Amino acid sequence: MLKALNHEEPDRVPIVIGPNNTTGIKMETYRELKQLEGIEAPDEYLYSWPELGTAKLDEETLKRLGSDVRGVRDLEPERILELNRNREPGSDYVDSWGSGQVMTGTGDWYPGIHPLADAETVGEIEEYDGWPDMTDPTRVEYVKERAETLADEGEYAIMATPWLLFPLERAFAMQGMDVFLGNLVKNPEFAAALLGKITEKCKALMDVFLGELGENVDIIGIGDDLGTQESLLISPRTYREILKPIHAGYIDFIKERTDARVFFHTDGDVFPLIEDFIEIGVDILNPIQTSAGKMSDLEKLKRQFGTEIVLCGGIDTQEVLPNGSPEDVRREVRRVMEIMGAGGGYMVSAVHTIMEEVPAENVLAMVDAVREFGDYPF
């Protein structure tokens, strides 16, 4: 992992599975994996959040999958966890920000609670009484011990990811995506103020989180989805005028407090913004959604940016992993590694969370192909 981060060729291409939601596996596929491999481990959820649906992978499964990274995460405050554990089954899930999800079908949840949906003025932002306390000690209760244990063992890279939607996505949660995107255009002063307030809260948690980690961390995970299947979610001009300074300031805030590399997750076709990401200090770009627009041109991606930013992801979760055969998966993993892995600076990972539609056999085919074809030199 450390060699790949330094754009050097290690013994083999590293595998990133399980440290956070964007590199995780949904519960149903996790159960199938355990059954297939004869692994006996409890069904636990990442972030103690069943509605998220992402499994907290046990150590035996992580070793079988060959993951070269282990995760350190925070939690929602204990009072929020307790409220949601004890609420009526199927009733709304509400988080510490006052936003939340509604059940749309058995086991399916969708963001549908937006506490600032009707807000239009800066005053309404300040008057909102639901802003979370980011200094609640129960948020980071296990962070220090977990990071110290992993550092003492010294076997895996440590990737720490606090559970906070980054400013744009949190603004969607607070207002609804359609409402906030409209405000970016018609009410930019309000939109900038809301993003600023959210960033203030994100920094407060990150400060506490990094303090608990100390030196026991290699990678800090953050992210903000900026792309769609064929283009950007917002224009490059809007990004550079409003969001880029916020992202830049937040990354500076992190790098002033740690030597860890910054892992930035953003879905979709974000090719037009990669130079911006490099400029503001992103070290690792994830998930390289190969099914989205120009992100499918892996040769150009590697040629143009491969020495300046580490690329993590690239194994398609829309078609190849859910619908391909194990042999199809093996071929795709080999293809992607041979393009992206040359000279180092690449880490294998699925494009975002491995969903329930992905057969467990295909997950194993992915990681076994790395063992078979991922040794340097190719």
Summary of the structure (lengths in Angstrom):
residues: 378
radius of gyration: 20.0
end to end distance: 17.3
largest distance: 59.4
contacts: 1268
relative contact order: 0.14
helix: 47%
strand: 16%
